[in-house]
């Protein structure tokens, strides 16, 4: 056990410091990472030390230590001049030997050259991406969602820029109401004992979108009920145009299976009894290196175009019910990715394109691919009248716009930089959030904490067609920490 910084180098008035612990047992270390430690009656967070590039404290170069340095002179890490750092006559001057710029010292962890070296080191050491020390327990193979640091309310992220078309998610705040204060977020409660009215988010059409009873005419023999303006009123079929179609709602299930065979088989056994029209699966169980994925009976599988053509793992699959008429939907091939696929539904309502997305937590390549595809296929996807989109999946991003405001531990600078890229893409295509802010979609198996990694976004013209968008915690399969998301749309879709 030792302090990360020697006591004599602490700043005047410093009240907190980082402690480095060496633990002989990996299981003990993982429990500390998952649950934290209590030191001097204070709860502290624990993180695994990751391998970082080696930097010489003499010449400030890479891949060797000062004892092995062949340079004849020292380079100061404060001002870049030729003297030892401890003897620097300009301790308040900041200049970097590594990137040859002013404003920060060579020791700065914000140095662009250092950050580039860290990325190279992470590629050479894949264990850096793991949150825990890997053992025989599957939960220790969890990939860290982002840099995790203890943060206080004063450190809560503040956006560094304004979105070009406004906040695409804030438009839902008035409609969806304030963030739900779900009990039990900080303590584990088995799902079977949950009060579903408290833990499941469900919302109906807002009052301003309900039919106005004062507008009923003789052409509609069944006027809208008087309580249609209630915020809890359900969509009815009293309108002659709706009743004429007699089409049941389009039922969509979204779920991340954590690559678990058990969860995948359980979904196959349960999906048919629920009569889902479309099932959007992220991280399915894959049988072999050819990318074979078991499929439920009476469903058609939609795979990425590049499945089996490269070494990347297939991260998703779409199941489409055999009851949906194949004349009214088609697979949309998205090249050069195994992280996005889509289907397009057509009918009297127009065109609806549903994207199933897995967004890797270590890079933003998926967002770049989606933007490029929408730009090159704009006429096919968003061209014409009565077109709409749904983006659903595991976005692996944290931000106050969808997470709870209290979860400041999630809002690190790194996580917010990653989330901003997603938010810019949402603003570019005017997408809004269908699932209310603050509703959890993940219950971490080891830490027992709740968070929001999965999401569902839609174009504004689709909002009034969504009659239900909720998390169904009671239907979560075994061996996955993600909750299913249920979405119902009034979009009529012919069935065989």
C-alpha positions as CSV (number, residue, x, y, z in Angstrom):
1,X,0.0,0.0,0.0
2,X,1.3,3.4,-0.9
3,X,0.2,6.9,-1.9
4,X,0.0,7.7,-5.6
5,X,1.8,11.0,-4.9
6,X,4.4,11.3,-2.1
7,X,3.1,13.1,0.9
8,X,5.8,15.8,0.6
9,X,4.5,16.8,-2.8
10,X,0.9,17.4,-1.8
11,X,-0.6,20.8,-2.3
12,X,-1.2,23.1,0.7
13,X,-4.7,22.3,2.1
14,X,-5.1,19.1,0.1
15,X,-7.8,17.0,1.8
16,X,-8.0,14.0,-0.6
17,X,-5.5,11.7,-2.2
18,X,-5.2,8.5,-4.3
19,X,-4.1,5.3,-2.6
20,X,-2.6,2.4,-4.5
21,X,-3.4,-1.0,-3.0
22,X,-1.8,-4.3,-3.9
23,X,-4.1,-7.3,-3.4
24,X,-2.9,-10.9,-3.6
25,X,-6.4,-12.4,-4.4
26,X,-8.1,-11.3,-7.7
27,X,-11.6,-12.1,-6.2
28,X,-11.0,-9.7,-3.3
29,X,-9.8,-7.0,-5.7
30,X,-12.9,-7.5,-7.9
31,X,-15.2,-7.3,-4.9
32,X,-13.6,-4.0,-3.9
33,X,-14.0,-2.7,-7.5
34,X,-17.6,-3.7,-7.5
35,X,-18.7,-2.6,-4.1
36,X,-16.1,0.0,-3.0
37,X,-14.3,0.3,0.3
38,X,-15.0,2.1,3.6
39,X,-11.9,3.9,4.9
40,X,-12.1,6.0,8.0
41,X,-15.9,5.8,7.9
42,X,-15.9,7.2,4.4
43,X,-17.1,5.4,1.3
44,X,-14.5,5.4,-1.5
45,X,-14.5,4.1,-5.1
46,X,-12.0,1.6,-6.3
47,X,-10.7,1.3,-9.9
48,X,-8.3,-1.2,-11.5
49,X,-5.0,0.3,-12.5
50,X,-4.5,0.1,-16.3
51,X,-1.2,-0.3,-18.1
52,X,0.1,3.0,-19.4
53,X,3.0,4.0,-21.7
54,X,6.4,4.2,-20.0
55,X,7.8,7.7,-19.9
56,X,11.4,8.6,-18.9
57,X,11.5,11.3,-16.2
58,X,14.9,12.4,-17.3
59,X,14.6,13.1,-21.1
60,X,10.7,12.8,-21.1
61,X,11.0,10.2,-23.9
62,X,9.1,7.0,-24.2
63,X,9.6,3.3,-23.6
64,X,12.4,3.5,-21.1
65,X,13.0,4.5,-17.5
66,X,15.4,7.3,-16.2
67,X,17.8,4.7,-14.9
68,X,18.2,3.3,-18.5
69,X,18.2,6.7,-20.2
70,X,21.2,7.4,-22.5
71,X,20.6,11.1,-22.8
72,X,23.4,13.3,-21.4
73,X,21.1,16.1,-20.2
74,X,17.9,16.3,-18.3
75,X,14.7,17.9,-19.7
76,X,12.5,19.7,-17.2
77,X,8.9,18.4,-17.4
78,X,7.7,21.9,-16.3
79,X,9.4,24.3,-18.7
80,X,11.4,22.0,-21.2
81,X,14.7,23.6,-20.3
82,X,17.9,21.5,-19.6
83,X,17.8,20.9,-15.9
84,X,16.1,18.5,-13.5
85,X,12.5,19.1,-12.8
86,X,13.0,19.3,-9.1
87,X,15.4,22.2,-9.6
88,X,13.2,24.1,-12.0
89,X,13.7,27.9,-11.6
90,X,10.4,28.5,-13.3
91,X,8.0,26.1,-11.5
92,X,4.9,28.0,-12.7
93,X,5.8,28.0,-16.3
94,X,4.2,25.2,-18.4
95,X,5.6,23.8,-21.6
96,X,5.6,20.3,-23.0
97,X,8.7,18.4,-24.4
98,X,6.4,15.8,-26.0
99,X,4.1,17.9,-28.1
100,X,6.3,21.0,-28.2
101,X,3.6,23.3,-27.1
102,X,2.8,25.7,-24.2
103,X,0.0,25.6,-21.8
104,X,0.7,22.2,-20.1
105,X,3.7,20.4,-18.7
106,X,5.1,17.1,-20.0
107,X,3.5,15.3,-17.1
108,X,0.0,16.5,-18.0
109,X,-2.5,13.7,-18.6
110,X,-4.3,16.0,-21.1
111,X,-1.3,16.2,-23.4
112,X,-2.4,15.1,-26.9
113,X,0.8,13.1,-27.4
114,X,0.2,11.3,-24.1
115,X,-3.4,10.5,-25.0
116,X,-2.3,9.1,-28.4
117,X,0.2,6.9,-26.6
118,X,-2.5,5.7,-24.2
119,X,-4.7,4.7,-27.1
120,X,-1.8,2.7,-28.6
121,X,-1.1,1.1,-25.3
122,X,-4.8,0.1,-24.9
123,X,-4.7,-1.6,-28.3
124,X,-1.6,-3.6,-27.2
125,X,-3.2,-4.5,-23.9
126,X,-6.9,-5.5,-24.4
127,X,-7.2,-6.2,-20.6
128,X,-7.2,-2.4,-20.2
129,X,-10.8,-2.4,-21.5
130,X,-12.0,-4.8,-18.7
131,X,-13.5,-3.3,-15.6
132,X,-12.4,-6.1,-13.4
133,X,-9.4,-8.5,-13.1
134,X,-10.6,-11.5,-15.3
135,X,-11.1,-14.8,-13.5
136,X,-13.2,-17.9,-14.3
137,X,-16.4,-15.9,-13.3
138,X,-18.1,-14.6,-16.5
139,X,-19.1,-11.3,-14.8
140,X,-15.4,-10.3,-14.5
141,X,-15.1,-10.1,-18.3
142,X,-17.3,-7.0,-18.3
143,X,-16.0,-4.2,-20.5
144,X,-15.7,-0.9,-18.7
145,X,-18.4,1.5,-20.1
146,X,-16.1,4.5,-19.7
147,X,-13.5,6.1,-17.5
148,X,-14.9,5.9,-14.0
149,X,-14.0,8.5,-11.4
150,X,-15.7,9.6,-8.2
151,X,-17.4,12.9,-9.0
152,X,-19.2,15.4,-6.9
153,X,-22.2,17.6,-7.7
154,X,-19.8,20.5,-8.4
155,X,-18.1,18.4,-11.1
156,X,-21.3,17.7,-13.0
157,X,-20.7,18.1,-16.7
158,X,-21.6,21.3,-18.4
159,X,-22.0,21.2,-22.2
160,X,-19.2,23.0,-24.1
161,X,-21.2,23.8,-27.1
162,X,-24.8,24.4,-28.3
163,X,-26.3,21.9,-30.7
164,X,-26.9,23.4,-34.2
165,X,-30.6,22.5,-34.2
166,X,-31.3,22.7,-30.5
167,X,-31.4,20.0,-27.8
168,X,-33.1,17.0,-29.5
169,X,-33.9,15.3,-26.2
170,X,-35.1,18.3,-24.2
171,X,-38.1,18.7,-26.5
172,X,-39.6,15.6,-24.7
173,X,-39.1,17.0,-21.2
174,X,-42.4,18.8,-21.0
175,X,-44.3,15.9,-22.6
176,X,-42.7,13.2,-20.5
177,X,-42.6,15.1,-17.2
178,X,-39.8,15.2,-14.7
179,X,-37.4,12.3,-14.2
180,X,-38.9,9.4,-12.4
181,X,-37.6,8.8,-8.9
182,X,-37.6,5.1,-8.9
183,X,-37.1,3.5,-5.4
184,X,-34.4,1.0,-4.9
185,X,-31.9,2.3,-7.4
186,X,-29.1,2.3,-4.8
187,X,-30.1,-1.1,-3.2
188,X,-30.8,-4.4,-4.9
189,X,-34.4,-5.5,-4.9
190,X,-35.2,-8.8,-6.8
191,X,-37.3,-8.0,-9.9
192,X,-40.0,-10.5,-8.8
193,X,-40.7,-8.3,-5.8
194,X,-40.8,-5.0,-7.7
195,X,-43.9,-2.9,-7.8
196,X,-44.3,-2.6,-11.5
197,X,-46.2,0.6,-11.3
198,X,-43.1,2.2,-9.8
199,X,-40.4,0.5,-11.7
200,X,-41.9,0.3,-15.2
201,X,-42.2,3.5,-17.2
202,X,-45.3,3.7,-19.3
203,X,-46.8,6.7,-21.0
204,X,-49.7,7.5,-23.3
205,X,-50.5,10.2,-25.9
206,X,-50.1,13.7,-24.3
207,X,-53.3,15.8,-24.1
208,X,-52.3,18.1,-27.0
209,X,-52.1,15.1,-29.3
210,X,-55.4,13.5,-28.3
211,X,-58.5,14.1,-30.5
212,X,-60.4,17.1,-29.5
213,X,-64.0,16.2,-28.5
214,X,-65.3,19.6,-29.6
215,X,-64.2,18.8,-33.2
216,X,-66.5,15.8,-33.7
217,X,-68.8,16.1,-36.7
218,X,-71.6,14.1,-38.2
219,X,-69.1,12.3,-40.4
220,X,-67.9,10.5,-37.2
221,X,-70.8,8.6,-35.6
222,X,-68.6,7.7,-32.6
223,X,-67.2,11.0,-31.1
224,X,-64.1,10.9,-28.9
225,X,-64.8,10.2,-25.2
226,X,-64.8,13.2,-22.9
227,X,-61.7,11.9,-21.0
228,X,-59.5,11.8,-24.2
229,X,-57.6,14.8,-23.0
230,X,-56.5,13.0,-19.8
231,X,-52.7,12.5,-19.7
232,X,-53.4,8.9,-18.8
233,X,-56.0,8.2,-21.5
234,X,-55.2,5.3,-23.8
235,X,-55.6,5.5,-27.6
236,X,-59.0,4.3,-28.7
237,X,-60.4,3.1,-32.0
238,X,-63.5,5.4,-31.9
239,X,-62.2,7.3,-34.9
240,X,-63.7,5.8,-38.1
241,X,-60.3,6.0,-39.9
242,X,-58.6,4.0,-37.2
243,X,-61.5,1.5,-36.7
244,X,-61.6,0.8,-40.4
245,X,-58.1,-0.6,-40.5
246,X,-58.7,-3.1,-37.7
247,X,-54.9,-3.5,-37.5
248,X,-53.4,-4.4,-34.1
249,X,-50.5,-2.2,-32.9
250,X,-47.0,-2.9,-34.2
251,X,-45.3,-4.5,-31.2
252,X,-41.5,-4.1,-30.9
253,X,-39.3,-5.8,-28.3
254,X,-35.7,-4.6,-27.8
255,X,-33.2,-6.5,-25.6
256,X,-29.4,-7.0,-25.1
257,X,-28.6,-10.6,-24.3
258,X,-25.0,-10.1,-23.1
259,X,-24.0,-12.9,-25.6
260,X,-25.5,-15.4,-23.1
261,X,-26.7,-18.8,-24.4
262,X,-29.0,-19.1,-21.5
263,X,-30.6,-15.7,-22.1
264,X,-30.9,-16.3,-25.8
265,X,-32.6,-19.7,-25.4
266,X,-35.0,-18.2,-22.8
267,X,-35.9,-15.4,-25.2
268,X,-36.6,-18.0,-28.0
269,X,-38.9,-19.9,-25.6
270,X,-40.8,-16.8,-24.5
271,X,-41.0,-14.6,-27.6
272,X,-43.6,-16.6,-29.5
273,X,-46.2,-16.4,-26.7
274,X,-45.9,-12.6,-26.7
275,X,-46.8,-12.2,-30.4
276,X,-44.0,-9.7,-31.0
277,X,-43.9,-8.4,-34.6
278,X,-40.3,-7.2,-34.5
279,X,-37.5,-8.2,-32.0
280,X,-34.4,-6.1,-31.9
281,X,-31.5,-8.0,-30.3
282,X,-28.1,-6.7,-29.3
283,X,-25.2,-8.9,-28.4
284,X,-27.0,-12.2,-29.2
285,X,-25.5,-15.7,-28.6
286,X,-23.4,-16.7,-31.5
287,X,-23.0,-20.5,-32.1
288,X,-19.8,-20.5,-34.2
289,X,-17.2,-18.3,-36.0
290,X,-19.5,-18.2,-39.1
291,X,-21.8,-15.9,-37.1
292,X,-24.7,-18.4,-36.8
293,X,-27.4,-17.1,-34.4
294,X,-30.3,-19.3,-33.2
295,X,-33.7,-17.9,-34.4
296,X,-37.1,-18.4,-32.8
297,X,-39.6,-20.4,-34.8
298,X,-42.0,-18.4,-37.0
299,X,-39.5,-15.5,-37.3
300,X,-37.2,-14.4,-40.1
301,X,-33.7,-13.2,-39.2
302,X,-32.2,-10.1,-40.6
303,X,-28.4,-10.0,-40.3
304,X,-25.8,-7.4,-41.2
305,X,-24.6,-7.5,-44.8
306,X,-20.9,-8.1,-43.8
307,X,-21.7,-11.1,-41.5
308,X,-18.9,-13.7,-42.1
309,X,-16.9,-11.5,-44.4
310,X,-14.5,-10.1,-41.8
311,X,-13.2,-10.9,-38.4
312,X,-15.5,-8.5,-36.5
313,X,-18.2,-9.9,-34.2
314,X,-21.8,-9.6,-35.2
315,X,-23.4,-7.5,-32.4
316,X,-27.1,-7.7,-33.3
317,X,-29.9,-9.4,-35.2
318,X,-33.5,-8.5,-36.1
319,X,-36.3,-11.0,-35.9
320,X,-39.3,-10.3,-38.0
321,X,-42.5,-12.2,-37.5
322,X,-43.7,-14.4,-40.3
323,X,-47.1,-12.8,-39.9
324,X,-45.9,-9.6,-41.3
325,X,-46.5,-9.5,-45.1
326,X,-43.1,-9.7,-46.8
327,X,-44.5,-7.4,-49.6
328,X,-44.6,-4.6,-47.1
329,X,-41.1,-4.7,-45.6
330,X,-37.5,-5.2,-46.7
331,X,-34.0,-5.5,-45.3
332,X,-31.8,-2.5,-45.6
333,X,-28.2,-3.4,-46.1
334,X,-25.6,-1.2,-44.4
335,X,-22.1,-1.9,-45.7
336,X,-18.9,-2.1,-43.8
337,X,-20.3,-2.7,-40.3
338,X,-21.5,-5.5,-38.1
339,X,-22.9,-3.0,-35.6
340,X,-26.0,-1.7,-37.5
341,X,-28.8,-3.2,-39.5
342,X,-32.2,-1.9,-40.5
343,X,-35.6,-2.9,-42.0
344,X,-38.0,-0.6,-43.7
345,X,-41.8,-1.0,-43.4
346,X,-44.1,0.5,-46.1
347,X,-47.8,1.1,-46.2
348,X,-50.5,3.7,-46.4
349,X,-48.8,5.5,-43.5
350,X,-45.6,6.0,-45.7
351,X,-42.2,4.6,-44.8
352,X,-40.8,3.6,-41.4
353,X,-37.1,2.6,-41.2
354,X,-36.1,0.9,-38.0
355,X,-32.4,0.8,-37.1
356,X,-31.0,-1.8,-34.7
357,X,-27.8,-0.3,-33.3
358,X,-24.9,-1.5,-31.1
359,X,-22.6,1.4,-30.3
360,X,-19.2,0.3,-29.0
361,X,-18.1,2.0,-25.8
362,X,-14.5,2.3,-26.9
363,X,-15.0,4.3,-30.1
364,X,-17.6,6.2,-32.2
365,X,-17.2,4.3,-35.5
366,X,-20.8,3.2,-35.4
367,X,-22.1,6.8,-35.3
368,X,-19.8,7.7,-38.2
369,X,-21.1,4.7,-40.2
370,X,-24.7,5.6,-39.5
371,X,-24.2,9.3,-40.5
372,X,-22.4,8.3,-43.7
373,X,-25.1,5.8,-44.6
374,X,-27.9,8.3,-44.1
375,X,-26.1,10.9,-46.2
376,X,-25.5,8.5,-49.1
377,X,-29.0,6.9,-48.9
378,X,-31.0,10.0,-47.9
379,X,-33.5,9.6,-50.8
380,X,-34.2,6.0,-49.9
381,X,-34.5,6.5,-46.1
382,X,-35.8,10.0,-45.5
383,X,-36.8,11.2,-49.0
384,X,-40.4,11.9,-49.8
385,X,-43.5,12.5,-47.6
386,X,-44.6,10.6,-44.5
387,X,-41.2,9.1,-43.7
388,X,-40.1,8.3,-40.2
389,X,-37.2,6.5,-38.4
390,X,-36.6,4.7,-35.2
391,X,-33.1,4.3,-33.8
392,X,-33.1,1.6,-31.1
393,X,-30.3,-0.3,-29.4
394,X,-27.4,-0.3,-26.9
395,X,-25.8,3.1,-27.3
396,X,-23.3,2.7,-24.5
397,X,-23.4,6.4,-23.7
398,X,-24.1,8.3,-20.5
399,X,-25.5,11.8,-20.3
400,X,-27.7,13.9,-18.0
401,X,-30.3,14.1,-20.9
402,X,-31.3,10.5,-20.3
403,X,-29.5,9.3,-17.1
404,X,-30.6,10.4,-13.6
405,X,-29.3,13.8,-12.7
406,X,-27.9,12.3,-9.4
407,X,-25.7,9.8,-11.2
408,X,-22.8,12.3,-11.5
409,X,-20.3,9.4,-11.2
410,X,-21.2,8.5,-14.8
411,X,-20.7,12.0,-16.2
412,X,-16.9,12.0,-16.7
413,X,-15.3,14.2,-19.2
414,X,-14.5,11.2,-21.4
415,X,-18.1,9.9,-21.3
416,X,-19.5,13.3,-22.1
417,X,-17.2,13.8,-25.1
418,X,-18.4,10.5,-26.4
419,X,-22.1,11.3,-25.7
420,X,-21.8,14.7,-27.4
421,X,-21.1,13.0,-30.7
422,X,-24.2,11.0,-30.4
423,X,-26.3,14.0,-29.4
424,X,-25.0,15.9,-32.5
425,X,-26.1,13.1,-34.7
426,X,-29.5,13.0,-33.1
427,X,-29.8,16.8,-33.6
428,X,-28.7,16.5,-37.2
429,X,-31.7,14.2,-38.0
430,X,-34.1,15.9,-35.5
431,X,-34.5,12.7,-33.5
432,X,-36.4,12.8,-30.1
433,X,-36.2,10.3,-27.2
434,X,-39.2,8.0,-26.9
435,X,-38.2,6.4,-23.5
436,X,-38.6,8.9,-20.7
437,X,-35.5,10.3,-19.0
438,X,-34.3,8.6,-15.8
439,X,-35.8,5.2,-16.6
440,X,-33.1,2.5,-16.0
441,X,-32.4,0.0,-18.7
442,X,-29.5,-1.9,-17.0
443,X,-29.0,-3.4,-13.6
444,X,-25.3,-4.2,-13.3
445,X,-24.8,-7.8,-12.1
446,X,-21.8,-7.1,-9.9
447,X,-22.2,-3.5,-8.6
448,X,-26.0,-3.8,-8.4
449,X,-26.3,-0.3,-9.7
450,X,-28.8,0.9,-12.3
451,X,-28.0,3.0,-15.4
452,X,-29.2,3.8,-18.9
453,X,-27.2,2.4,-21.7
454,X,-30.1,1.3,-24.0
455,X,-32.3,3.9,-25.6
456,X,-34.9,4.4,-28.3
457,X,-35.2,7.5,-30.5
458,X,-37.7,8.4,-33.2
459,X,-38.5,11.2,-35.6
460,X,-41.0,13.8,-34.2
461,X,-43.8,12.8,-36.7
462,X,-43.8,9.3,-35.1
463,X,-44.5,10.4,-31.6
464,X,-48.2,10.4,-31.8
465,X,-48.2,6.9,-33.2
466,X,-46.3,5.5,-30.1
467,X,-48.9,4.4,-27.6
468,X,-46.4,2.6,-25.3
469,X,-42.7,2.8,-24.6
470,X,-41.6,1.2,-21.4
471,X,-39.1,-1.0,-19.6
472,X,-40.5,-4.4,-18.8
473,X,-38.2,-5.5,-15.9
474,X,-40.3,-8.6,-15.1
475,X,-39.5,-10.1,-18.6
476,X,-35.7,-9.8,-18.3
477,X,-34.1,-13.1,-19.3
478,X,-31.6,-14.9,-17.0
479,X,-27.9,-14.0,-17.4
480,X,-28.3,-10.5,-18.8
481,X,-28.3,-7.3,-16.9
482,X,-30.2,-5.3,-19.6
483,X,-34.0,-4.9,-19.3
484,X,-36.3,-5.4,-22.3
485,X,-37.8,-2.3,-23.8
486,X,-41.4,-2.6,-25.2
487,X,-42.7,-0.2,-27.8
488,X,-46.2,-0.2,-29.4
489,X,-47.1,1.8,-32.5
490,X,-50.5,2.4,-34.1
491,X,-48.8,2.2,-37.5
492,X,-51.0,-0.3,-39.5
493,X,-49.0,-3.2,-40.9
494,X,-50.7,-5.8,-43.1
495,X,-50.3,-9.4,-41.8
496,X,-50.3,-12.6,-43.6
